[in-house]
Amino acid sequence: MPVPRTCEPVTADNIHSSEASNLVFADSTVGSDRGVVVVCATGSHTEFGQVAHLTAHLKLEASTI
C-alpha cells in the first residue's frame, strides 16, 4: 500500500524513527516523479538490523507445558 512521504523535517521529539513522515526503508519504490534519499544507517544500525539482533540473541528455555 503506498505511503506518502515528505522532505520536510520532523520536529517532534517523541516520535519513533519508523513513524517519521520523511523516512523511507530499504527496497522502497518511487511511484511517480523522482526521489532523493540520504543513507543514515547501514547493517546492524538500521531498524531491520535491530530486529535481527534482537531475534538472534533469544534465550531458548524449556516450555512449561
Predicted model as a PDB file, atoms N, CA, C, CB and O in Angstrom, pLDDT in the B-factor column:
MODEL        1                                                                  
ATOM      1  N   MET A   1       0.850  -1.170   0.000  1.00 75.00           N  
ATOM      2  CA  MET A   1       0.000   0.000   0.000  1.00 75.00           C  
ATOM      3  C   MET A   1       0.902   1.243   0.000  1.00 75.00           C  
ATOM      4  CB  MET A   1      -0.971  -0.007   1.231  1.00 75.00           C  
ATOM      5  O   MET A   1       1.808   1.326   0.830  1.00 75.00           O  
ATOM      6  N   PRO A   2       0.693   2.183  -0.876  1.00 78.00           N  
ATOM      7  CA  PRO A   2       1.515   3.393  -0.935  1.00 78.00           C  
ATOM      8  C   PRO A   2       1.382   4.240   0.329  1.00 78.00           C  
ATOM      9  CB  PRO A   2       1.134   4.224  -2.151  1.00 78.00           C  
ATOM     10  O   PRO A   2       0.296   4.386   0.890  1.00 78.00           O  
ATOM     11  N   VAL A   3       2.498   4.784   0.754  1.00 80.00           N  
ATOM     12  CA  VAL A   3       2.524   5.665   1.916  1.00 80.00           C  
ATOM     13  C   VAL A   3       3.197   6.962   1.484  1.00 80.00           C  
ATOM     14  CB  VAL A   3       3.274   5.002   3.136  1.00 80.00           C  
ATOM     15  O   VAL A   3       4.363   6.949   1.089  1.00 80.00           O  
ATOM     16  N   PRO A   4       2.477   8.080   1.554  1.00 81.00           N  
ATOM     17  CA  PRO A   4       3.090   9.343   1.135  1.00 81.00           C  
ATOM     18  C   PRO A   4       4.223   9.752   2.072  1.00 81.00           C  
ATOM     19  CB  PRO A   4       2.034  10.451   1.079  1.00 81.00           C  
ATOM     20  O   PRO A   4       4.127   9.579   3.287  1.00 81.00           O  
ATOM     21  N   ARG A   5       5.278  10.286   1.509  1.00 82.00           N  
ATOM     22  CA  ARG A   5       6.429  10.769   2.271  1.00 82.00           C  
ATOM     23  C   ARG A   5       6.680  12.221   1.918  1.00 82.00           C  
ATOM     24  CB  ARG A   5       7.691   9.911   1.992  1.00 82.00           C  
ATOM     25  O   ARG A   5       6.223  12.701   0.881  1.00 82.00           O  
ATOM     26  N   THR A   6       7.402  12.920   2.776  1.00 81.00           N  
ATOM     27  CA  THR A   6       7.676  14.331   2.574  1.00 81.00           C  
ATOM     28  C   THR A   6       9.155  14.597   2.795  1.00 81.00           C  
ATOM     29  CB  THR A   6       6.820  15.198   3.513  1.00 81.00           C  
ATOM     30  O   THR A   6       9.848  13.796   3.422  1.00 81.00           O  
ATOM     31  N   CYS A   7       9.636  15.715   2.281  1.00 80.00           N  
ATOM     32  CA  CYS A   7      11.025  16.091   2.512  1.00 80.00           C  
ATOM     33  C   CYS A   7      11.157  17.081   3.666  1.00 80.00           C  
ATOM     34  CB  CYS A   7      11.623  16.687   1.246  1.00 80.00           C  
ATOM     35  O   CYS A   7      12.256  17.540   3.978  1.00 80.00           O  
ATOM     36  N   GLU A   8      10.028  17.404   4.297  1.00 82.00           N  
ATOM     37  CA  GLU A   8      10.046  18.351   5.413  1.00 82.00           C  
ATOM     38  C   GLU A   8      10.665  17.705   6.653  1.00 82.00           C  
ATOM     39  CB  GLU A   8       8.618  18.848   5.725  1.00 82.00           C  
ATOM     40  O   GLU A   8      10.470  16.513   6.891  1.00 82.00           O  
ATOM     41  N   PRO A   9      11.409  18.484   7.445  1.00 81.00           N  
ATOM     42  CA  PRO A   9      11.999  17.928   8.678  1.00 81.00           C  
ATOM     43  C   PRO A   9      10.922  17.558   9.692  1.00 81.00           C  
ATOM     44  CB  PRO A   9      12.980  18.935   9.305  1.00 81.00           C  
ATOM     45  O   PRO A   9       9.879  18.207   9.771  1.00 81.00           O  
ATOM     46  N   VAL A  10      11.184  16.518  10.457  1.00 79.00           N  
ATOM     47  CA  VAL A  10      10.290  16.109  11.540  1.00 79.00           C  
ATOM     48  C   VAL A  10      10.782  16.806  12.800  1.00 79.00           C  
ATOM     49  CB  VAL A  10      10.257  14.534  11.720  1.00 79.00           C  
ATOM     50  O   VAL A  10      11.946  16.670  13.177  1.00 79.00           O  
ATOM     51  N   THR A  11       9.898  17.550  13.448  1.00 79.00           N  
ATOM     52  CA  THR A  11      10.312  18.343  14.608  1.00 79.00           C  
ATOM     53  C   THR A  11       9.860  17.755  15.937  1.00 79.00           C  
ATOM     54  CB  THR A  11       9.781  19.738  14.481  1.00 79.00           C  
ATOM     55  O   THR A  11      10.271  18.243  16.989  1.00 79.00           O  
ATOM     56  N   ALA A  12       9.026  16.722  15.918  1.00 77.00           N  
ATOM     57  CA  ALA A  12       8.540  16.129  17.174  1.00 77.00           C  
ATOM     58  C   ALA A  12       9.674  15.380  17.867  1.00 77.00           C  
ATOM     59  CB  ALA A  12       7.343  15.171  16.909  1.00 77.00           C  
ATOM     60  O   ALA A  12      10.434  14.658  17.221  1.00 77.00           O  
ATOM     61  N   ASP A  13       9.785  15.555  19.173  1.00 78.00           N  
ATOM     62  CA  ASP A  13      10.835  14.893  19.943  1.00 78.00           C  
ATOM     63  C   ASP A  13      10.467  13.468  20.334  1.00 78.00           C  
ATOM     64  CB  ASP A  13      11.142  15.691  21.183  1.00 78.00           C  
ATOM     65  O   ASP A  13      11.350  12.641  20.563  1.00 78.00           O  
ATOM     66  N   ASN A  14       9.179  13.176  20.412  1.00 76.00           N  
ATOM     67  CA  ASN A  14       8.747  11.882  20.930  1.00 76.00           C  
ATOM     68  C   ASN A  14       8.301  10.906  19.851  1.00 76.00           C  
ATOM     69  CB  ASN A  14       7.635  12.081  21.898  1.00 76.00           C  
ATOM     70  O   ASN A  14       7.531   9.990  20.141  1.00 76.00           O  
ATOM     71  N   ILE A  15       8.758  11.073  18.627  1.00 77.00           N  
ATOM     72  CA  ILE A  15       8.344  10.196  17.530  1.00 77.00           C  
ATOM     73  C   ILE A  15       9.423   9.136  17.305  1.00 77.00           C  
ATOM     74  CB  ILE A  15       8.088  11.015  16.222  1.00 77.00           C  
ATOM     75  O   ILE A  15      10.617   9.433  17.329  1.00 77.00           O  
ATOM     76  N   HIS A  16       8.984   7.900  17.088  1.00 77.00           N  
ATOM     77  CA  HIS A  16       9.913   6.814  16.772  1.00 77.00           C  
ATOM     78  C   HIS A  16      10.335   6.968  15.314  1.00 77.00           C  
ATOM     79  CB  HIS A  16       9.262   5.402  17.030  1.00 77.00           C  
ATOM     80  O   HIS A  16       9.546   7.407  14.477  1.00 77.00           O  
ATOM     81  N   SER A  17      11.565   6.610  15.017  1.00 71.00           N  
ATOM     82  CA  SER A  17      12.068   6.817  13.659  1.00 71.00           C  
ATOM     83  C   SER A  17      11.232   6.101  12.597  1.00 71.00           C  
ATOM     84  CB  SER A  17      13.500   6.351  13.570  1.00 71.00           C  
ATOM     85  O   SER A  17      11.136   6.587  11.471  1.00 71.00           O  
ATOM     86  N   SER A  18      10.633   4.971  12.925  1.00 71.00           N  
ATOM     87  CA  SER A  18       9.825   4.260  11.929  1.00 71.00           C  
ATOM     88  C   SER A  18       8.510   4.965  11.625  1.00 71.00           C  
ATOM     89  CB  SER A  18       9.542   2.855  12.406  1.00 71.00           C  
ATOM     90  O   SER A  18       7.836   4.614  10.656  1.00 71.00           O  
ATOM     91  N   GLU A  19       8.133   5.946  12.426  1.00 78.00           N  
ATOM     92  CA  GLU A  19       6.898   6.696  12.208  1.00 78.00           C  
ATOM     93  C   GLU A  19       7.151   8.045  11.539  1.00 78.00           C  
ATOM     94  CB  GLU A  19       6.180   6.906  13.526  1.00 78.00           C  
ATOM     95  O   GLU A  19       6.200   8.775  11.260  1.00 78.00           O  
ATOM     96  N   ALA A  20       8.385   8.384  11.282  1.00 81.00           N  
ATOM     97  CA  ALA A  20       8.716   9.680  10.681  1.00 81.00           C  
ATOM     98  C   ALA A  20       8.183   9.756   9.253  1.00 81.00           C  
ATOM     99  CB  ALA A  20      10.244   9.911  10.694  1.00 81.00           C  
ATOM    100  O   ALA A  20       8.317   8.805   8.482  1.00 81.00           O  
ATOM    101  N   SER A  21       7.588  10.875   8.911  1.00 80.00           N  
ATOM    102  CA  SER A  21       6.968  11.028   7.584  1.00 80.00           C  
ATOM    103  C   SER A  21       7.989  11.297   6.483  1.00 80.00           C  
ATOM    104  CB  SER A  21       5.954  12.157   7.614  1.00 80.00           C  
ATOM    105  O   SER A  21       7.626  11.359   5.309  1.00 80.00           O  
ATOM    106  N   ASN A  22       9.260  11.456   6.847  1.00 80.00           N  
ATOM    107  CA  ASN A  22      10.278  11.709   5.827  1.00 80.00           C  
ATOM    108  C   ASN A  22      11.284  10.559   5.737  1.00 80.00           C  
ATOM    109  CB  ASN A  22      11.010  13.019   6.126  1.00 80.00           C  
ATOM    110  O   ASN A  22      12.379  10.739   5.205  1.00 80.00           O  
ATOM    111  N   LEU A  23      10.927   9.393   6.246  1.00 80.00           N  
ATOM    112  CA  LEU A  23      11.822   8.241   6.269  1.00 80.00           C  
ATOM    113  C   LEU A  23      11.351   7.182   5.281  1.00 80.00           C  
ATOM    114  CB  LEU A  23      11.907   7.650   7.684  1.00 80.00           C  
ATOM    115  O   LEU A  23      10.160   6.875   5.221  1.00 80.00           O  
ATOM    116  N   VAL A  24      12.265   6.631   4.515  1.00 81.00           N  
ATOM    117  CA  VAL A  24      11.959   5.503   3.643  1.00 81.00           C  
ATOM    118  C   VAL A  24      12.829   4.327   4.067  1.00 81.00           C  
ATOM    119  CB  VAL A  24      12.192   5.864   2.136  1.00 81.00           C  
ATOM    120  O   VAL A  24      13.874   4.505   4.693  1.00 81.00           O  
ATOM    121  N   PHE A  25      12.393   3.146   3.725  1.00 76.00           N  
ATOM    122  CA  PHE A  25      13.105   1.936   4.101  1.00 76.00           C  
ATOM    123  C   PHE A  25      13.748   1.295   2.883  1.00 76.00           C  
ATOM    124  CB  PHE A  25      12.164   0.948   4.786  1.00 76.00           C  
ATOM    125  O   PHE A  25      13.445   1.658   1.746  1.00 76.00           O  
ATOM    126  N   ALA A  26      14.629   0.348   3.123  1.00 78.00           N  
ATOM    127  CA  ALA A  26      15.280  -0.385   2.038  1.00 78.00           C  
ATOM    128  C   ALA A  26      14.228  -0.962   1.109  1.00 78.00           C  
ATOM    129  CB  ALA A  26      16.187  -1.508   2.591  1.00 78.00           C  
ATOM    130  O   ALA A  26      13.166  -1.397   1.554  1.00 78.00           O  
ATOM    131  N   ASP A  27      14.521  -0.965  -0.163  1.00 80.00           N  
ATOM    132  CA  ASP A  27      13.649  -1.511  -1.194  1.00 80.00           C  
ATOM    133  C   ASP A  27      12.389  -0.679  -1.409  1.00 80.00           C  
ATOM    134  CB  ASP A  27      13.265  -2.919  -0.839  1.00 80.00           C  
ATOM    135  O   ASP A  27      11.411  -1.181  -1.963  1.00 80.00           O  
ATOM    136  N   SER A  28      12.394   0.589  -0.980  1.00 83.00           N  
ATOM    137  CA  SER A  28      11.271   1.487  -1.249  1.00 83.00           C  
ATOM    138  C   SER A  28      11.238   1.814  -2.741  1.00 83.00           C  
ATOM    139  CB  SER A  28      11.381   2.792  -0.399  1.00 83.00           C  
ATOM    140  O   SER A  28      12.273   1.835  -3.408  1.00 83.00           O  
ATOM    141  N   THR A  29      10.044   2.066  -3.248  1.00 84.00           N  
ATOM    142  CA  THR A  29       9.865   2.379  -4.657  1.00 84.00           C  
ATOM    143  C   THR A  29       9.212   3.744  -4.793  1.00 84.00           C  
ATOM    144  CB  THR A  29       9.020   1.297  -5.360  1.00 84.00           C  
ATOM    145  O   THR A  29       8.266   4.067  -4.074  1.00 84.00           O  
ATOM    146  N   VAL A  30       9.728   4.543  -5.723  1.00 83.00           N  
ATOM    147  CA  VAL A  30       9.119   5.839  -6.024  1.00 83.00           C  
ATOM    148  C   VAL A  30       8.100   5.602  -7.130  1.00 83.00           C  
ATOM    149  CB  VAL A  30      10.201   6.916  -6.451  1.00 83.00           C  
ATOM    150  O   VAL A  30       8.446   5.133  -8.214  1.00 83.00           O  
ATOM    151  N   GLY A  31       6.834   5.932  -6.850  1.00 81.00           N  
ATOM    152  CA  GLY A  31       5.758   5.659  -7.792  1.00 81.00           C  
ATOM    153  C   GLY A  31       5.622   6.689  -8.891  1.00 81.00           C  
ATOM    154  O   GLY A  31       5.111   6.369  -9.964  1.00 81.00           O  
ATOM    155  N   SER A  32       6.062   7.912  -8.662  1.00 79.00           N  
ATOM    156  CA  SER A  32       5.975   8.948  -9.674  1.00 79.00           C  
ATOM    157  C   SER A  32       7.018  10.006  -9.386  1.00 79.00           C  
ATOM    158  CB  SER A  32       4.564   9.565  -9.723  1.00 79.00           C  
ATOM    159  O   SER A  32       7.540  10.093  -8.275  1.00 79.00           O  
ATOM    160  N   ASP A  33       7.314  10.802 -10.384  1.00 81.00           N  
ATOM    161  CA  ASP A  33       8.298  11.875 -10.276  1.00 81.00           C  
ATOM    162  C   ASP A  33       9.673  11.298  -9.983  1.00 81.00           C  
ATOM    163  CB  ASP A  33       7.894  12.877  -9.182  1.00 81.00           C  
ATOM    164  O   ASP A  33      10.137  10.432 -10.725  1.00 81.00           O  
ATOM    165  N   ARG A  34      10.337  11.748  -8.931  1.00 81.00           N  
ATOM    166  CA  ARG A  34      11.668  11.230  -8.617  1.00 81.00           C  
ATOM    167  C   ARG A  34      11.901  11.333  -7.114  1.00 81.00           C  
ATOM    168  CB  ARG A  34      12.770  12.003  -9.401  1.00 81.00           C  
ATOM    169  O   ARG A  34      11.169  12.023  -6.405  1.00 81.00           O  
ATOM    170  N   GLY A  35      12.913  10.649  -6.647  1.00 80.00           N  
ATOM    171  CA  GLY A  35      13.217  10.668  -5.221  1.00 80.00           C  
ATOM    172  C   GLY A  35      14.711  10.759  -4.980  1.00 80.00           C  
ATOM    173  O   GLY A  35      15.507  10.216  -5.746  1.00 80.00           O  
ATOM    174  N   VAL A  36      15.081  11.437  -3.930  1.00 80.00           N  
ATOM    175  CA  VAL A  36      16.475  11.539  -3.500  1.00 80.00           C  
ATOM    176  C   VAL A  36      16.496  11.178  -2.023  1.00 80.00           C  
ATOM    177  CB  VAL A  36      17.076  12.987  -3.759  1.00 80.00           C  
ATOM    178  O   VAL A  36      15.685  11.682  -1.246  1.00 80.00           O  
ATOM    179  N   VAL A  37      17.417  10.309  -1.634  1.00 81.00           N  
ATOM    180  CA  VAL A  37      17.491   9.895  -0.234  1.00 81.00           C  
ATOM    181  C   VAL A  37      18.915  10.047   0.284  1.00 81.00           C  
ATOM    182  CB  VAL A  37      17.011   8.436  -0.068  1.00 81.00           C  
ATOM    183  O   VAL A  37      19.873  10.107  -0.488  1.00 81.00           O  
ATOM    184  N   VAL A  38      19.029  10.107   1.580  1.00 79.00           N  
ATOM    185  CA  VAL A  38      20.322  10.118   2.256  1.00 79.00           C  
ATOM    186  C   VAL A  38      20.371   8.877   3.132  1.00 79.00           C  
ATOM    187  CB  VAL A  38      20.535  11.436   3.102  1.00 79.00           C  
ATOM    188  O   VAL A  38      19.475   8.663   3.948  1.00 79.00           O  
ATOM    189  N   VAL A  39      21.395   8.064   2.978  1.00 83.00           N  
ATOM    190  CA  VAL A  39      21.550   6.874   3.807  1.00 83.00           C  
ATOM    191  C   VAL A  39      22.120   7.311   5.144  1.00 83.00           C  
ATOM    192  CB  VAL A  39      22.469   5.807   3.120  1.00 83.00           C  
ATOM    193  O   VAL A  39      23.196   7.905   5.203  1.00 83.00           O  
ATOM    194  N   CYS A  40      21.395   7.017   6.221  1.00 81.00           N  
ATOM    195  CA  CYS A  40      21.862   7.435   7.546  1.00 81.00           C  
ATOM    196  C   CYS A  40      22.262   6.255   8.415  1.00 81.00           C  
ATOM    197  CB  CYS A  40      20.786   8.238   8.248  1.00 81.00           C  
ATOM    198  O   CYS A  40      22.775   6.462   9.514  1.00 81.00           O  
ATOM    199  N   ALA A  41      22.047   5.028   7.965  1.00 85.00           N  
ATOM    200  CA  ALA A  41      22.462   3.845   8.722  1.00 85.00           C  
ATOM    201  C   ALA A  41      22.550   2.652   7.779  1.00 85.00           C  
ATOM    202  CB  ALA A  41      21.475   3.552   9.891  1.00 85.00           C  
ATOM    203  O   ALA A  41      21.813   2.567   6.797  1.00 85.00           O  
ATOM    204  N   THR A  42      23.451   1.739   8.086  1.00 89.00           N  
ATOM    205  CA  THR A  42      23.579   0.507   7.314  1.00 89.00           C  
ATOM    206  C   THR A  42      23.753  -0.669   8.264  1.00 89.00           C  
ATOM    207  CB  THR A  42      24.768   0.592   6.325  1.00 89.00           C  
ATOM    208  O   THR A  42      24.109  -0.496   9.430  1.00 89.00           O  
ATOM    209  N   GLY A  43      23.499  -1.862   7.749  1.00 89.00           N  
ATOM    210  CA  GLY A  43      23.739  -3.078   8.516  1.00 89.00           C  
ATOM    211  C   GLY A  43      22.966  -3.139   9.816  1.00 89.00           C  
ATOM    212  O   GLY A  43      21.757  -2.911   9.840  1.00 89.00           O  
ATOM    213  N   SER A  44      23.669  -3.449  10.902  1.00 89.00           N  
ATOM    214  CA  SER A  44      23.021  -3.644  12.199  1.00 89.00           C  
ATOM    215  C   SER A  44      22.528  -2.343  12.822  1.00 89.00           C  
ATOM    216  CB  SER A  44      23.975  -4.321  13.146  1.00 89.00           C  
ATOM    217  O   SER A  44      21.848  -2.375  13.848  1.00 89.00           O  
ATOM    218  N   HIS A  45      22.852  -1.215  12.233  1.00 89.00           N  
ATOM    219  CA  HIS A  45      22.417   0.077  12.768  1.00 89.00           C  
ATOM    220  C   HIS A  45      21.061   0.520  12.200  1.00 89.00           C  
ATOM    221  CB  HIS A  45      23.470   1.139  12.470  1.00 89.00           C  
ATOM    222  O   HIS A  45      20.538   1.565  12.588  1.00 89.00           O  
ATOM    223  N   THR A  46      20.494  -0.271  11.285  1.00 86.00           N  
ATOM    224  CA  THR A  46      19.192   0.056  10.712  1.00 86.00           C  
ATOM    225  C   THR A  46      18.077  -0.512  11.578  1.00 86.00           C  
ATOM    226  CB  THR A  46      19.080  -0.481   9.274  1.00 86.00           C  
ATOM    227  O   THR A  46      18.342  -1.303  12.484  1.00 86.00           O  
ATOM    228  N   GLU A  47      16.839  -0.122  11.315  1.00 81.00           N  
ATOM    229  CA  GLU A  47      15.692  -0.674  12.032  1.00 81.00           C  
ATOM    230  C   GLU A  47      15.639  -2.191  11.828  1.00 81.00           C  
ATOM    231  CB  GLU A  47      14.369  -0.008  11.552  1.00 81.00           C  
ATOM    232  O   GLU A  47      15.430  -2.938  12.783  1.00 81.00           O  
ATOM    233  N   PHE A  48      15.824  -2.637  10.604  1.00 85.00           N  
ATOM    234  CA  PHE A  48      15.810  -4.072  10.318  1.00 85.00           C  
ATOM    235  C   PHE A  48      16.957  -4.775  11.036  1.00 85.00           C  
ATOM    236  CB  PHE A  48      15.899  -4.322   8.803  1.00 85.00           C  
ATOM    237  O   PHE A  48      16.781  -5.877  11.556  1.00 85.00           O  
ATOM    238  N   GLY A  49      18.115  -4.152  11.066  1.00 89.00           N  
ATOM    239  CA  GLY A  49      19.265  -4.721  11.762  1.00 89.00           C  
ATOM    240  C   GLY A  49      19.033  -4.863  13.252  1.00 89.00           C  
ATOM    241  O   GLY A  49      19.503  -5.822  13.864  1.00 89.00           O  
ATOM    242  N   GLN A  50      18.315  -3.922  13.843  1.00 88.00           N  
ATOM    243  CA  GLN A  50      17.992  -4.007  15.267  1.00 88.00           C  
ATOM    244  C   GLN A  50      17.063  -5.176  15.544  1.00 88.00           C  
ATOM    245  CB  GLN A  50      17.355  -2.703  15.751  1.00 88.00           C  
ATOM    246  O   GLN A  50      17.232  -5.880  16.540  1.00 88.00           O  
ATOM    247  N   VAL A  51      16.081  -5.392  14.672  1.00 88.00           N  
ATOM    248  CA  VAL A  51      15.170  -6.527  14.825  1.00 88.00           C  
ATOM    249  C   VAL A  51      15.948  -7.835  14.681  1.00 88.00           C  
ATOM    250  CB  VAL A  51      14.020  -6.457  13.780  1.00 88.00           C  
ATOM    251  O   VAL A  51      15.732  -8.768  15.455  1.00 88.00           O  
ATOM    252  N   ALA A  52      16.839  -7.912  13.713  1.00 90.00           N  
ATOM    253  CA  ALA A  52      17.649  -9.115  13.511  1.00 90.00           C  
ATOM    254  C   ALA A  52      18.500  -9.394  14.742  1.00 90.00           C  
ATOM    255  CB  ALA A  52      18.544  -8.966  12.266  1.00 90.00           C  
ATOM    256  O   ALA A  52      18.634 -10.545  15.160  1.00 90.00           O  
ATOM    257  N   HIS A  53      19.068  -8.360  15.316  1.00 89.00           N  
ATOM    258  CA  HIS A  53      19.896  -8.512  16.521  1.00 89.00           C  
ATOM    259  C   HIS A  53      19.061  -9.057  17.685  1.00 89.00           C  
ATOM    260  CB  HIS A  53      20.540  -7.157  16.914  1.00 89.00           C  
ATOM    261  O   HIS A  53      19.504  -9.956  18.399  1.00 89.00           O  
ATOM    262  N   LEU A  54      17.869  -8.521  17.873  1.00 88.00           N  
ATOM    263  CA  LEU A  54      17.006  -8.969  18.965  1.00 88.00           C  
ATOM    264  C   LEU A  54      16.594 -10.433  18.813  1.00 88.00           C  
ATOM    265  CB  LEU A  54      15.767  -8.093  19.040  1.00 88.00           C  
ATOM    266  O   LEU A  54      16.549 -11.175  19.794  1.00 88.00           O  
ATOM    267  N   THR A  55      16.295 -10.842  17.582  1.00 87.00           N  
ATOM    268  CA  THR A  55      15.853 -12.221  17.374  1.00 87.00           C  
ATOM    269  C   THR A  55      17.012 -13.208  17.380  1.00 87.00           C  
ATOM    270  CB  THR A  55      15.101 -12.331  16.067  1.00 87.00           C  
ATOM    271  O   THR A  55      16.803 -14.390  17.654  1.00 87.00           O  
ATOM    272  N   ALA A  56      18.215 -12.758  17.090  1.00 88.00           N  
ATOM    273  CA  ALA A  56      19.374 -13.653  17.061  1.00 88.00           C  
ATOM    274  C   ALA A  56      19.881 -13.966  18.458  1.00 88.00           C  
ATOM    275  CB  ALA A  56      20.491 -13.039  16.238  1.00 88.00           C  
ATOM    276  O   ALA A  56      20.597 -14.950  18.644  1.00 88.00           O  
ATOM    277  N   HIS A  57      19.528 -13.160  19.434  1.00 77.00           N  
ATOM    278  CA  HIS A  57      20.049 -13.339  20.783  1.00 77.00           C  
ATOM    279  C   HIS A  57      18.964 -13.752  21.782  1.00 77.00           C  
ATOM    280  CB  HIS A  57      20.711 -12.061  21.248  1.00 77.00           C  
ATOM    281  O   HIS A  57      18.987 -13.339  22.941  1.00 77.00           O  
ATOM    282  N   LEU A  58      18.020 -14.567  21.322  1.00 78.00           N  
ATOM    283  CA  LEU A  58      16.970 -15.065  22.197  1.00 78.00           C  
ATOM    284  C   LEU A  58      17.474 -16.253  22.997  1.00 78.00           C  
ATOM    285  CB  LEU A  58      15.728 -15.451  21.388  1.00 78.00           C  
ATOM    286  O   LEU A  58      18.211 -17.092  22.480  1.00 78.00           O  
ATOM    287  N   LYS A  59      17.074 -16.321  24.256  1.00 79.00           N  
ATOM    288  CA  LYS A  59      17.407 -17.488  25.071  1.00 79.00           C  
ATOM    289  C   LYS A  59      16.339 -18.551  24.861  1.00 79.00           C  
ATOM    290  CB  LYS A  59      17.526 -17.110  26.578  1.00 79.00           C  
ATOM    291  O   LYS A  59      15.148 -18.272  24.999  1.00 79.00           O  
ATOM    292  N   LEU A  60      16.752 -19.748  24.534  1.00 80.00           N  
ATOM    293  CA  LEU A  60      15.817 -20.842  24.389  1.00 80.00           C  
ATOM    294  C   LEU A  60      15.653 -21.508  25.750  1.00 80.00           C  
ATOM    295  CB  LEU A  60      16.298 -21.858  23.312  1.00 80.00           C  
ATOM    296  O   LEU A  60      16.628 -21.961  26.350  1.00 80.00           O  
ATOM    297  N   GLU A  61      14.423 -21.564  26.226  1.00 84.00           N  
ATOM    298  CA  GLU A  61      14.137 -22.154  27.528  1.00 84.00           C  
ATOM    299  C   GLU A  61      13.118 -23.269  27.365  1.00 84.00           C  
ATOM    300  CB  GLU A  61      13.624 -21.087  28.522  1.00 84.00           C  
ATOM    301  O   GLU A  61      12.331 -23.280  26.419  1.00 84.00           O  
ATOM    302  N   ALA A  62      13.149 -24.193  28.293  1.00 87.00           N  
ATOM    303  CA  ALA A  62      12.194 -25.303  28.253  1.00 87.00           C  
ATOM    304  C   ALA A  62      10.794 -24.771  28.477  1.00 87.00           C  
ATOM    305  CB  ALA A  62      12.541 -26.377  29.311  1.00 87.00           C  
ATOM    306  O   ALA A  62      10.587 -23.872  29.292  1.00 87.00           O  
ATOM    307  N   SER A  63       9.845 -25.318  27.761  1.00 84.00           N  
ATOM    308  CA  SER A  63       8.456 -24.915  27.893  1.00 84.00           C  
ATOM    309  C   SER A  63       7.863 -25.431  29.193  1.00 84.00           C  
ATOM    310  CB  SER A  63       7.643 -25.414  26.708  1.00 84.00           C  
ATOM    311  O   SER A  63       8.259 -26.493  29.673  1.00 84.00           O  
ATOM    312  N   THR A  64       6.935 -24.709  29.760  1.00 85.00           N  
ATOM    313  CA  THR A  64       6.267 -25.151  30.976  1.00 85.00           C  
ATOM    314  C   THR A  64       5.090 -26.071  30.670  1.00 85.00           C  
ATOM    315  CB  THR A  64       5.793 -23.951  31.777  1.00 85.00           C  
ATOM    316  O   THR A  64       4.425 -26.564  31.581  1.00 85.00           O  
ATOM    317  N   ILE A  65       4.845 -26.292  29.410  1.00 83.00           N  
ATOM    318  CA  ILE A  65       3.710 -27.141  29.019  1.00 83.00           C  
ATOM    319  C   ILE A  65       4.132 -28.592  29.024  1.00 83.00           C  
ATOM    320  CB  ILE A  65       3.169 -26.746  27.624  1.00 83.00           C  
ATOM    321  O   ILE A  65       3.324 -29.471  28.725  1.00 83.00           O  
TER     322      ILE A  65                                                      
ENDMDL                                                                          
END                                                                             
